[in-house]
């Protein structure tokens, strides 16, 4: 299916009332992105820990967490970013006030059409408005499409870390980007 995103999409801040939508969207997009490489039964266990409505709602209510959602012209959610203030970022992330991009996903049908770049630009704006001078994230080393996107958005590899997925331990890049003040 081809989707023409040039017609219209919007990006907005999320509210606690968006918890159910973000929970479902997050679980679906994680599964589409990593389900083939992160199989059952751990996939279901991870989704149950990471995306329950209560966990998403708690994050939405936290003053240190903030979310943006992309909606198509009909109001359907097609991507989102979850960020949080990061008072103790990992080594290599240089700055006085850091923001971590915890999750960043765009529906595959909308990828490669400017939606992700627009969402990331809004993340930069929001983080800067909150006083951040650096943004960082983890990117799986086996996800060249994600690493390439983040590099095009100005992120550079500054270190490495691990992502524990049950007994599977993924090796991740730590990527960072200074923000304009």
N, CA and C atoms as an extended XYZ file, in Angstrom:
543
Properties=species:S:1:pos:R:3:atomname:S:1:resname:S:1:resid:I:1 pbc="F F F"
N         0.843       -1.168        0.000 N   UNK     1
C         0.000        0.000        0.000 CA  UNK     1
C         0.893        1.238        0.000 C   UNK     1
N         0.664        2.166       -0.893 N   UNK     2
C         1.409        3.409       -0.951 CA  UNK     2
C         0.608        4.497       -0.264 C   UNK     2
N         1.279        5.242        0.594 N   UNK     3
C         0.617        6.309        1.336 CA  UNK     3
C         1.247        7.627        0.926 C   UNK     3
N         0.438        8.582        0.565 N   UNK     4
C         0.903        9.906        0.189 CA  UNK     4
C         0.880       10.800        1.418 C   UNK     4
N         2.060       10.938        2.080 N   UNK     5
C         2.108       11.765        3.271 CA  UNK     5
C         2.271       13.233        2.926 C   UNK     5
N         2.503       13.533        1.665 N   UNK     6
C         2.646       14.936        1.293 CA  UNK     6
C         1.329       15.669        1.478 C   UNK     6
N         0.212       14.931        1.494 N   UNK     7
C        -1.085       15.593        1.641 CA  UNK     7
C        -1.222       16.251        2.996 C   UNK     7
N        -0.915       15.515        4.079 N   UNK     8
C        -0.956       16.155        5.388 CA  UNK     8
C        -0.623       15.161        6.492 C   UNK     8
N         0.092       15.655        7.463 N   UNK     9
C         0.271       14.965        8.732 CA  UNK     9
C         0.589       16.046        9.745 C   UNK     9
N         0.359       15.729       10.994 N   UNK    10
C         0.623       16.701       12.045 CA  UNK    10
C         1.341       16.008       13.191 C   UNK    10
N         2.012       16.813       13.997 N   UNK    11
C         2.732       16.323       15.164 CA  UNK    11
C         2.237       17.132       16.362 C   UNK    11
N         1.904       16.419       17.416 N   UNK    12
C         1.400       17.117       18.604 CA  UNK    12
C         1.951       16.492       19.872 C   UNK    12
N         1.892       17.273       20.969 N   UNK    13
C         2.242       16.770       22.297 CA  UNK    13
C         1.177       15.775       22.743 C   UNK    13
N         1.595       14.814       23.531 N   UNK    14
C         0.651       13.834       24.077 CA  UNK    14
C         0.250       14.212       25.489 C   UNK    14
N        -0.925       13.740       25.867 N   UNK    15
C        -1.510       13.972       27.188 CA  UNK    15
C        -1.806       12.615       27.838 C   UNK    15
N        -2.056       12.607       29.150 N   UNK    16
C        -2.365       11.330       29.807 CA  UNK    16
C        -3.520       10.567       29.145 C   UNK    16
N        -4.469       11.269       28.559 N   UNK    17
C        -5.565       10.606       27.869 CA  UNK    17
C        -5.143        9.840       26.627 C   UNK    17
N        -3.899       10.031       26.180 N   UNK    18
C        -3.374        9.322       25.015 CA  UNK    18
C        -2.717        7.993       25.384 C   UNK    18
N        -2.739        7.623       26.666 N   UNK    19
C        -2.006        6.442       27.125 CA  UNK    19
C        -2.418        5.168       26.398 C   UNK    19
N        -3.709        4.952       26.238 N   UNK    20
C        -4.158        3.715       25.587 CA  UNK    20
C        -3.699        3.667       24.129 C   UNK    20
N        -3.842        4.780       23.422 N   UNK    21
C        -3.408        4.842       22.024 CA  UNK    21
C        -1.904        4.608       21.918 C   UNK    21
N        -1.112        5.278       22.775 N   UNK    22
C         0.344        5.119       22.720 CA  UNK    22
C         0.779        3.711       23.108 C   UNK    22
N         0.088        3.105       24.049 N   UNK    23
C         0.393        1.739       24.450 CA  UNK    23
C         0.238        0.790       23.259 C   UNK    23
N        -0.881        0.881       22.581 N   UNK    24
C        -1.142        0.010       21.423 CA  UNK    24
C        -0.187        0.317       20.277 C   UNK    24
N         0.018        1.605       19.996 N   UNK    25
C         0.915        2.004       18.908 CA  UNK    25
C         2.340        1.550       19.199 C   UNK    25
N         2.814        1.778       20.418 N   UNK    26
C         4.164        1.381       20.779 CA  UNK    26
C         4.389       -0.114       20.657 C   UNK    26
N         3.454       -0.902       21.163 N   UNK    27
C         3.586       -2.361       21.073 CA  UNK    27
C         3.568       -2.823       19.619 C   UNK    27
N         2.684       -2.233       18.811 N   UNK    28
C         2.606       -2.629       17.388 CA  UNK    28
C         3.892       -2.276       16.649 C   UNK    28
N         4.384       -1.054       16.829 N   UNK    29
C         5.570       -0.634       16.081 CA  UNK    29
C         6.832       -1.344       16.562 C   UNK    29
N         6.933       -1.638       17.865 N   UNK    30
C         8.073       -2.417       18.346 CA  UNK    30
C         8.041       -3.806       17.718 C   UNK    30
N         6.876       -4.429       17.714 N   UNK    31
C         6.738       -5.770       17.145 CA  UNK    31
C         7.078       -5.773       15.664 C   UNK    31
N         6.593       -4.783       14.922 N   UNK    32
C         6.895       -4.718       13.489 CA  UNK    32
C         8.383       -4.505       13.245 C   UNK    32
N         9.019       -3.715       14.107 N   UNK    33
C        10.443       -3.425       13.926 CA  UNK    33
C        11.345       -4.563       14.382 C   UNK    33
N        11.025       -5.163       15.512 N   UNK    34
C        11.953       -6.114       16.127 CA  UNK    34
C        11.402       -7.519       16.325 C   UNK    34
N        10.146       -7.757       16.028 N   UNK    35
C         9.572       -9.091       16.183 CA  UNK    35
C        10.343      -10.177       15.458 C   UNK    35
N        10.767       -9.942       14.207 N   UNK    36
C        11.498      -10.992       13.496 CA  UNK    36
C        12.845      -11.355       14.132 C   UNK    36
N        13.483      -10.419       14.833 N   UNK    37
C        14.797      -10.676       15.417 CA  UNK    37
C        14.748      -10.877       16.930 C   UNK    37
N        13.596      -10.604       17.521 N   UNK    38
C        13.418      -10.734       18.964 CA  UNK    38
C        12.152      -11.565       19.203 C   UNK    38
N        12.285      -12.892       19.093 N   UNK    39
C        11.120      -13.776       19.011 CA  UNK    39
C        10.417      -14.049       20.339 C   UNK    39
N         9.303      -14.730       20.184 N   UNK    40
C         8.544      -15.250       21.318 CA  UNK    40
C         9.368      -16.336       21.999 C   UNK    40
N         9.148      -16.582       23.254 N   UNK    41
C         8.115      -16.001       24.099 CA  UNK    41
C         8.528      -14.666       24.726 C   UNK    41
N         9.817      -14.301       24.601 N   UNK    42
C        10.280      -13.083       25.271 CA  UNK    42
C         9.637      -11.833       24.688 C   UNK    42
N         9.267      -11.848       23.411 N   UNK    43
C         8.624      -10.670       22.818 CA  UNK    43
C         7.370      -10.293       23.602 C   UNK    43
N         6.511      -11.253       23.863 N   UNK    44
C         5.280      -10.964       24.615 CA  UNK    44
C         5.577      -10.488       26.027 C   UNK    44
N         6.570      -11.083       26.649 N   UNK    45
C         6.948      -10.642       28.010 CA  UNK    45
C         7.465       -9.203       27.986 C   UNK    45
N         8.288       -8.877       26.992 N   UNK    46
C         8.808       -7.520       26.887 CA  UNK    46
C         7.679       -6.515       26.648 C   UNK    46
N         6.788       -6.834       25.731 N   UNK    47
C         5.659       -5.937       25.446 CA  UNK    47
C         4.814       -5.719       26.694 C   UNK    47
N         4.618       -6.768       27.479 N   UNK    48
C         3.820       -6.656       28.703 CA  UNK    48
C         4.496       -5.767       29.744 C   UNK    48
N         5.826       -5.744       29.759 N   UNK    49
C         6.562       -4.877       30.697 CA  UNK    49
C         6.681       -3.446       30.186 C   UNK    49
N         6.893       -3.278       28.902 N   UNK    50
C         7.237       -1.969       28.340 CA  UNK    50
C         6.037       -1.134       27.915 C   UNK    50
N         4.929       -1.766       27.545 N   UNK    51
C         3.835       -1.020       26.929 CA  UNK    51
C         2.465       -1.135       27.590 C   UNK    51
N         2.363       -1.531       28.858 N   UNK    52
C         1.015       -1.529       29.444 CA  UNK    52
C         0.526       -0.081       29.576 C   UNK    52
N        -0.778        0.097       29.484 N   UNK    53
C        -1.370        1.433       29.562 CA  UNK    53
C        -0.923        2.137       30.840 C   UNK    53
N        -0.862        1.420       31.955 N   UNK    54
C        -0.493        2.052       33.229 CA  UNK    54
C         0.926        2.617       33.189 C   UNK    54
N         1.853        1.916       32.580 N   UNK    55
C         3.235        2.395       32.476 CA  UNK    55
C         3.301        3.628       31.579 C   UNK    55
N         2.600        3.589       30.466 N   UNK    56
C         2.590        4.725       29.544 CA  UNK    56
C         1.938        5.933       30.224 C   UNK    56
N         0.824        5.720       30.899 N   UNK    57
C         0.142        6.826       31.582 CA  UNK    57
C         1.045        7.456       32.654 C   UNK    57
N         1.732        6.630       33.426 N   UNK    58
C         2.650        7.151       34.443 CA  UNK    58
C         3.729        8.019       33.806 C   UNK    58
N         4.279        7.582       32.697 N   UNK    59
C         5.288        8.386       31.992 CA  UNK    59
C         4.683        9.692       31.481 C   UNK    59
N         3.472        9.615       30.937 N   UNK    60
C         2.813       10.828       30.436 CA  UNK    60
C         2.542       11.833       31.553 C   UNK    60
N         2.345       11.349       32.763 N   UNK    61
C         2.069       12.222       33.907 CA  UNK    61
C         3.336       12.748       34.575 C   UNK    61
N         4.483       12.199       34.226 N   UNK    62
C         5.748       12.607       34.833 CA  UNK    62
C         6.232       13.928       34.226 C   UNK    62
N         6.704       14.858       35.051 N   UNK    63
C         7.226       16.114       34.508 CA  UNK    63
C         8.542       15.936       33.746 C   UNK    63
N         9.219       14.792       33.936 N   UNK    64
C        10.490       14.553       33.260 CA  UNK    64
C        10.353       13.813       31.936 C   UNK    64
N         9.168       13.310       31.643 N   UNK    65
C         8.923       12.564       30.403 CA  UNK    65
C         8.020       13.387       29.499 C   UNK    65
N         8.232       13.260       28.189 N   UNK    66
C         7.345       13.923       27.245 CA  UNK    66
C         7.302       13.125       25.954 C   UNK    66
N         6.154       13.198       25.301 N   UNK    67
C         5.869       12.400       24.121 CA  UNK    67
C         5.339       13.296       23.006 C   UNK    67
N         5.669       12.926       21.785 N   UNK    68
C         5.086       13.542       20.599 CA  UNK    68
C         4.493       12.427       19.752 C   UNK    68
N         3.377       12.703       19.098 N   UNK    69
C         2.756       11.714       18.222 CA  UNK    69
C         2.533       12.341       16.847 C   UNK    69
N         2.726       11.525       15.815 N   UNK    70
C         2.443       11.922       14.437 CA  UNK    70
C         1.081       11.356       14.080 C   UNK    70
N         0.228       12.203       13.506 N   UNK    71
C        -1.091       11.760       13.050 CA  UNK    71
C        -1.242       12.083       11.573 C   UNK    71
N        -1.858       11.157       10.863 N   UNK    72
C        -2.105       11.405        9.449 CA  UNK    72
C        -3.277       12.369        9.296 C   UNK    72
N        -3.629       12.652        8.070 N   UNK    73
C        -4.696       13.615        7.802 CA  UNK    73
C        -6.046       13.224        8.356 C   UNK    73
N        -6.224       11.953        8.703 N   UNK    74
C        -7.493       11.487        9.284 CA  UNK    74
C        -7.414       11.342       10.801 C   UNK    74
N        -6.268       11.727       11.379 N   UNK    75
C        -6.118       11.658       12.835 CA  UNK    75
C        -5.603       10.336       13.364 C   UNK    75
N        -5.211        9.424       12.483 N   UNK    76
C        -4.675        8.138       12.932 CA  UNK    76
C        -3.200        8.293       13.293 C   UNK    76
N        -2.802        7.727       14.424 N   UNK    77
C        -1.413        7.802       14.879 CA  UNK    77
C        -0.536        6.925       13.999 C   UNK    77
N         0.556        7.511       13.501 N   UNK    78
C         1.447        6.800       12.588 CA  UNK    78
C         2.899        6.776       13.069 C   UNK    78
N         3.163        7.383       14.212 N   UNK    79
C         4.506        7.381       14.761 CA  UNK    79
C         4.519        8.147       16.061 C   UNK    79
N         5.594        7.979       16.823 N   UNK    80
C         5.695        8.712       18.077 CA  UNK    80
C         7.132        8.737       18.553 C   UNK    80
N         7.392        9.663       19.465 N   UNK    81
C         8.678        9.743       20.146 CA  UNK    81
C         8.402        9.893       21.631 C   UNK    81
N         9.170        9.184       22.420 N   UNK    82
C         9.110        9.269       23.876 CA  UNK    82
C        10.479        9.757       24.339 C   UNK    82
N        10.477       10.825       25.129 N   UNK    83
C        11.729       11.402       25.617 CA  UNK    83
C        11.645       11.621       27.115 C   UNK    83
N        12.817       11.736       27.741 N   UNK    84
C        12.843       12.051       29.170 CA  UNK    84
C        14.121       12.813       29.497 C   UNK    84
N        14.004       13.659       30.496 N   UNK    85
C        15.177       14.355       30.998 CA  UNK    85
C        16.131       13.297       31.543 C   UNK    85
N        17.416       13.502       31.348 N   UNK    86
C        18.414       12.484       31.665 CA  UNK    86
C        19.512       13.105       32.525 C   UNK    86
N        19.307       13.156       33.843 N   UNK    87
C        20.281       13.815       34.704 CA  UNK    87
C        21.630       13.106       34.785 C   UNK    87
N        21.676       11.831       34.434 N   UNK    88
C        22.926       11.063       34.518 CA  UNK    88
C        23.129       10.279       33.221 C   UNK    88
N        23.421       10.985       32.110 N   UNK    89
C        23.574       10.286       30.837 CA  UNK    89
C        24.827        9.414       30.820 C   UNK    89
N        24.911        8.480       29.891 N   UNK    90
C        26.084        7.610       29.828 CA  UNK    90
C        27.344        8.369       29.412 C   UNK    90
N        28.474        7.746       29.657 N   UNK    91
C        29.756        8.320       29.251 CA  UNK    91
C        29.729        8.624       27.755 C   UNK    91
N        30.329        9.732       27.388 N   UNK    92
C        30.380       10.141       25.984 CA  UNK    92
C        29.323       11.158       25.620 C   UNK    92
N        28.275       11.261       26.428 N   UNK    93
C        27.218       12.241       26.185 CA  UNK    93
C        27.614       13.504       26.946 C   UNK    93
N        28.085       14.494       26.206 N   UNK    94
C        28.594       15.716       26.820 CA  UNK    94
C        27.559       16.823       26.770 C   UNK    94
N        27.276       17.377       27.922 N   UNK    95
C        26.335       18.473       28.025 CA  UNK    95
C        25.968       18.698       29.471 C   UNK    95
N        25.344       19.815       29.721 N   UNK    96
C        24.919       20.162       31.071 CA  UNK    96
C        23.516       19.646       31.384 C   UNK    96
N        22.689       19.552       30.340 N   UNK    97
C        21.284       19.161       30.541 CA  UNK    97
C        20.874       18.275       29.363 C   UNK    97
N        20.820       16.967       29.610 N   UNK    98
C        20.586       15.991       28.547 CA  UNK    98
C        19.134       15.525       28.507 C   UNK    98
N        18.697       15.189       27.305 N   UNK    99
C        17.407       14.535       27.073 CA  UNK    99
C        17.691       13.234       26.339 C   UNK    99
N        17.071       12.151       26.822 N   UNK   100
C        17.174       10.853       26.156 CA  UNK   100
C        15.944       10.623       25.286 C   UNK   100
N        16.178       10.186       24.065 N   UNK   101
C        15.088        9.691       23.220 CA  UNK   101
C        14.936        8.220       23.591 C   UNK   101
N        13.893        7.917       24.332 N   UNK   102
C        13.681        6.565       24.838 CA  UNK   102
C        13.126        5.667       23.738 C   UNK   102
N        12.171        6.187       22.983 N   UNK   103
C        11.565        5.440       21.872 CA  UNK   103
C        11.303        6.408       20.728 C   UNK   103
N        11.523        5.905       19.513 N   UNK   104
C        11.283        6.715       18.320 CA  UNK   104
C        10.878        5.739       17.214 C   UNK   104
N         9.615        5.802       16.831 N   UNK   105
C         9.105        4.864       15.831 CA  UNK   105
C         8.170        5.570       14.862 C   UNK   105
N         8.283        5.176       13.597 N   UNK   106
C         7.360        5.627       12.553 CA  UNK   106
C         6.867        4.376       11.845 C   UNK   106
N         5.566        4.314       11.617 N   UNK   107
C         4.967        3.189       10.895 CA  UNK   107
C         5.740        2.967        9.592 C   UNK   107
N         6.088        1.717        9.277 N   UNK   108
C         6.847        1.450        8.055 CA  UNK   108
C         6.224        2.037        6.785 C   UNK   108
N         4.907        2.130        6.725 N   UNK   109
C         4.250        2.690        5.537 CA  UNK   109
C         4.558        4.174        5.361 C   UNK   109
N         5.031        4.832        6.406 N   UNK   110
C         5.325        6.272        6.363 CA  UNK   110
C         6.811        6.577        6.359 C   UNK   110
N         7.643        5.551        6.455 N   UNK   111
C         9.087        5.770        6.487 CA  UNK   111
C         9.600        6.181        5.111 C   UNK   111
N        10.656        6.974        5.121 N   UNK   112
C        11.269        7.420        3.868 CA  UNK   112
C        10.505        8.526        3.181 C   UNK   112
N         9.574        9.154        3.870 N   UNK   113
C         8.735       10.190        3.272 CA  UNK   113
C         8.797       11.513        4.044 C   UNK   113
N         9.782       11.641        4.928 N   UNK   114
C         9.947       12.887        5.673 CA  UNK   114
C         9.236       12.944        7.008 C   UNK   114
N         8.440       11.932        7.320 N   UNK   115
C         7.701       11.925        8.578 CA  UNK   115
C         8.662       11.805        9.761 C   UNK   115
N         9.603       10.869        9.690 N   UNK   116
C        10.562       10.684       10.775 CA  UNK   116
C        11.425       11.916       10.988 C   UNK   116
N        11.881       12.529        9.891 N   UNK   117
C        12.704       13.736       10.020 CA  UNK   117
C        11.911       14.864       10.672 C   UNK   117
N        10.661       15.020       10.281 N   UNK   118
C         9.827       16.066       10.882 CA  UNK   118
C         9.607       15.791       12.366 C   UNK   118
N         9.381       14.517       12.718 N   UNK   119
C         9.198       14.159       14.116 CA  UNK   119
C        10.474       14.433       14.918 C   UNK   119
N        11.619       14.064       14.377 N   UNK   120
C        12.870       14.301       15.096 CA  UNK   120
C        13.138       15.796       15.249 C   UNK   120
N        12.836       16.574       14.232 N   UNK   121
C        13.012       18.032       14.344 CA  UNK   121
C        12.142       18.588       15.475 C   UNK   121
N        10.924       18.071       15.611 N   UNK   122
C        10.059       18.501       16.712 CA  UNK   122
C        10.632       18.056       18.057 C   UNK   122
N        11.287       16.906       18.089 N   UNK   123
C        11.951       16.468       19.317 CA  UNK   123
C        13.039       17.465       19.703 C   UNK   123
N        13.821       17.922       18.727 N   UNK   124
C        14.864       18.908       19.004 CA  UNK   124
C        14.256       20.191       19.565 C   UNK   124
N        13.169       20.643       18.960 N   UNK   125
C        12.501       21.868       19.415 CA  UNK   125
C        12.008       21.704       20.849 C   UNK   125
N        11.347       20.593       21.119 N   UNK   126
C        10.791       20.355       22.457 CA  UNK   126
C        11.898       20.234       23.505 C   UNK   126
N        12.953       19.514       23.190 N   UNK   127
C        14.053       19.346       24.138 CA  UNK   127
C        14.742       20.684       24.414 C   UNK   127
N        14.945       21.466       23.374 N   UNK   128
C        15.566       22.778       23.544 CA  UNK   128
C        14.682       23.684       24.392 C   UNK   128
N        13.376       23.633       24.166 N   UNK   129
C        12.444       24.448       24.958 CA  UNK   129
C        12.496       24.056       26.433 C   UNK   129
N        12.880       22.824       26.726 N   UNK   130
C        12.995       22.359       28.113 CA  UNK   130
C        14.387       22.617       28.685 C   UNK   130
N        15.216       23.321       27.924 N   UNK   131
C        16.536       23.705       28.411 CA  UNK   131
C        17.641       22.715       28.135 C   UNK   131
N        17.387       21.688       27.334 N   UNK   132
C        18.413       20.688       27.041 CA  UNK   132
C        19.461       21.253       26.088 C   UNK   132
N        20.693       20.798       26.282 N   UNK   133
C        21.755       21.185       25.355 CA  UNK   133
C        22.335       19.986       24.604 C   UNK   133
N        21.857       18.785       24.916 N   UNK   134
C        22.283       17.587       24.210 CA  UNK   134
C        21.146       16.568       24.245 C   UNK   134
N        21.053       15.799       23.164 N   UNK   135
C        20.062       14.724       23.083 CA  UNK   135
C        20.824       13.443       22.784 C   UNK   135
N        20.389       12.349       23.411 N   UNK   136
C        21.052       11.072       23.172 CA  UNK   136
C        20.035        9.945       23.074 C   UNK   136
N        20.497        8.802       22.542 N   UNK   137
C        19.648        7.627       22.371 CA  UNK   137
C        20.512        6.397       22.227 C   UNK   137
N        19.871        5.247       22.332 N   UNK   138
C        20.511        3.967       22.043 CA  UNK   138
C        19.971        3.472       20.712 C   UNK   138
N        20.857        2.914       19.888 N   UNK   139
C        20.454        2.328       18.608 CA  UNK   139
C        21.131        0.968       18.465 C   UNK   139
N        20.315       -0.032       18.181 N   UNK   140
C        20.825       -1.392       18.021 CA  UNK   140
C        21.836       -1.416       16.878 C   UNK   140
N        23.003       -1.989       17.124 N   UNK   141
C        24.067       -2.041       16.118 CA  UNK   141
C        23.677       -2.864       14.891 C   UNK   141
N        22.660       -3.713       15.027 N   UNK   142
C        22.190       -4.535       13.910 CA  UNK   142
C        21.047       -3.876       13.145 C   UNK   142
N        20.814       -2.589       13.376 N   UNK   143
C        19.736       -1.850       12.710 CA  UNK   143
C        20.334       -0.710       11.880 C   UNK   143
N        20.948       -1.042       10.740 N   UNK   144
C        21.622       -0.001        9.958 CA  UNK   144
C        20.677        1.095        9.467 C   UNK   144
N        19.405        0.759        9.224 N   UNK   145
C        18.450        1.772        8.776 CA  UNK   145
C        18.248        2.831        9.850 C   UNK   145
N        18.164        2.408       11.111 N   UNK   146
C        17.987        3.354       12.217 CA  UNK   146
C        19.258        4.167       12.428 C   UNK   146
N        20.400        3.521       12.426 N   UNK   147
C        21.666        4.221       12.624 CA  UNK   147
C        21.869        5.265       11.532 C   UNK   147
N        21.564        4.903       10.288 N   UNK   148
C        21.692        5.849        9.180 CA  UNK   148
C        20.769        7.044        9.344 C   UNK   148
N        19.536        6.789        9.761 N   UNK   149
C        18.589        7.886        9.982 CA  UNK   149
C        19.113        8.826       11.061 C   UNK   149
N        19.530        8.266       12.197 N   UNK   150
C        20.016        9.113       13.286 CA  UNK   150
C        21.253        9.905       12.857 C   UNK   150
N        22.140        9.286       12.094 N   UNK   151
C        23.320       10.002       11.600 CA  UNK   151
C        22.899       11.165       10.689 C   UNK   151
N        21.917       10.941        9.828 N   UNK   152
C        21.426       12.030        8.959 CA  UNK   152
C        20.803       13.155        9.782 C   UNK   152
N        20.299       12.836       10.959 N   UNK   153
C        19.693       13.843       11.837 CA  UNK   153
C        20.730       14.507       12.742 C   UNK   153
N        22.003       14.191       12.558 N   UNK   154
C        23.065       14.868       13.295 CA  UNK   154
C        23.606       14.139       14.496 C   UNK   154
N        23.147       12.922       14.757 N   UNK   155
C        23.665       12.144       15.878 CA  UNK   155
C        24.979       11.474       15.480 C   UNK   155
N        25.864       11.309       16.448 N   UNK   156
C        27.119       10.603       16.234 CA  UNK   156
C        27.267        9.536       17.317 C   UNK   156
N        27.938        8.451       16.971 N   UNK   157
C        28.201        7.393       17.943 CA  UNK   157
C        29.225        7.915       18.944 C   UNK   157
N        28.887        7.830       20.235 N   UNK   158
C        29.775        8.311       21.294 CA  UNK   158
C        30.113        7.220       22.308 C   UNK   158
N        29.563        6.034       22.117 N   UNK   159
C        29.823        4.942       23.045 CA  UNK   159
C        28.986        3.738       22.704 C   UNK   159
N        28.980        2.772       23.612 N   UNK   160
C        28.163        1.574       23.415 CA  UNK   160
C        27.620        1.117       24.751 C   UNK   160
N        26.554        0.328       24.661 N   UNK   161
C        25.903       -0.211       25.854 CA  UNK   161
C        25.164       -1.477       25.456 C   UNK   161
N        24.451       -2.052       26.384 N   UNK   162
C        23.711       -3.276       26.118 CA  UNK   162
C        22.216       -3.046       26.316 C   UNK   162
N        21.430       -3.809       25.575 N   UNK   163
C        19.983       -3.830       25.733 CA  UNK   163
C        19.618       -5.271       26.060 C   UNK   163
N        19.073       -5.488       27.239 N   UNK   164
C        18.715       -6.833       27.680 CA  UNK   164
C        17.290       -7.147       27.250 C   UNK   164
N        17.176       -8.206       26.476 N   UNK   165
C        15.887       -8.677       25.982 CA  UNK   165
C        15.769      -10.132       26.395 C   UNK   165
N        15.339      -10.340       27.634 N   UNK   166
C        15.332      -11.700       28.168 CA  UNK   166
C        16.759      -12.204       28.236 C   UNK   166
N        16.994      -13.373       27.684 N   UNK   167
C        18.342      -13.933       27.671 CA  UNK   167
C        19.173      -13.385       26.523 C   UNK   167
N        18.545      -12.741       25.582 N   UNK   168
C        19.247      -12.130       24.457 CA  UNK   168
C        19.794      -10.772       24.907 C   UNK   168
N        21.071      -10.540       24.660 N   UNK   169
C        21.696       -9.261       25.008 CA  UNK   169
C        22.167       -8.621       23.715 C   UNK   169
N        21.545       -7.491       23.383 N   UNK   170
C        21.897       -6.763       22.164 CA  UNK   170
C        22.972       -5.734       22.467 C   UNK   170
N        23.835       -5.523       21.504 N   UNK   171
C        24.885       -4.529       21.604 CA  UNK   171
C        24.384       -3.262       20.911 C   UNK   171
N        24.273       -2.167       21.647 N   UNK   172
C        23.727       -0.915       21.128 CA  UNK   172
C        24.789        0.173       21.057 C   UNK   172
N        24.632        1.053       20.064 N   UNK   173
C        25.399        2.294       20.041 CA  UNK   173
C        24.730        3.283       20.981 C   UNK   173
N        25.511        4.107       21.642 N   UNK   174
C        25.014        5.313       22.277 CA  UNK   174
C        25.335        6.418       21.287 C   UNK   174
N        24.296        7.149       20.868 N   UNK   175
C        24.466        8.232       19.900 CA  UNK   175
C        23.997        9.539       20.547 C   UNK   175
N        24.695       10.624       20.249 N   UNK   176
C        24.353       11.911       20.838 CA  UNK   176
C        24.432       13.010       19.796 C   UNK   176
N        23.720       14.091       20.087 N   UNK   177
C        23.698       15.259       19.214 CA  UNK   177
C        23.556       16.503       20.073 C   UNK   177
N        24.477       17.482       19.906 N   UNK   178
C        24.294       18.740       20.634 CA  UNK   178
C        23.067       19.486       20.093 C   UNK   178
N        22.421       20.243       20.969 N   UNK   179
C        21.261       21.039       20.574 CA  UNK   179
C        21.635       22.516       20.589 C   UNK   179
N        21.080       23.255       19.659 N   UNK   180
C        21.320       24.700       19.595 CA  UNK   180
C        20.539       25.380       20.705 C   UNK   180
N        21.156       26.276       21.398 N   UNK   181
C        20.481       27.048       22.443 CA  UNK   181
C        20.166       28.436       21.929 C   UNK   181
